[in-house]
Amino acid sequence: MKKEYSELYEKFGLNVVYYRKRQKLTQLQLAELVNVDRSHISAIELGKVGVSFDVIFKLCDVLKVTPKELFDFR
């Protein structure tokens, strides 16, 4: 991940946290539904890793949001 984009990764992660909590899911529950490790969800939420389109689309399905909503940074 390029340092210049770290703020955007963090904002994306905050959106994942927001929508996960809105669905009343733990990181572990979300990880199981998305079929990734809990530590990967944690890293996404902290803005420490990039996310593949496959994971983004699965997150959208599970969190019941559109990709636009997931990328609509506050």
Residue pairs with C-beta under 8 A, 6 or more apart in sequence:
1 9
1 48
1 49
1 50
6 47
7 47
8 73
9 47
9 48
9 49
9 50
10 46
10 47
11 47
11 73
11 74
12 44
12 47
12 51
12 70
12 71
12 73
13 44
13 45
13 46
13 47
13 48
14 45
14 47
14 74
15 69
15 70
15 71
15 72
15 73
15 74
16 41
16 44
16 45
16 59
16 63
16 70
17 45
19 63
19 64
19 65
19 69
19 70
20 27
20 30
20 45
20 63
22 63
23 62
23 63
23 64
25 33
25 62
27 38
27 41
27 42
27 45
28 38
30 41
30 59
30 62
30 63
31 37
31 38
31 40
31 41
33 58
33 62
34 41
34 55
34 58
34 59
34 62
35 58
36 55
40 49
43 49
44 51
44 55
51 59
56 67
56 70
57 67
59 70
60 66
60 67
60 69
60 70
63 70
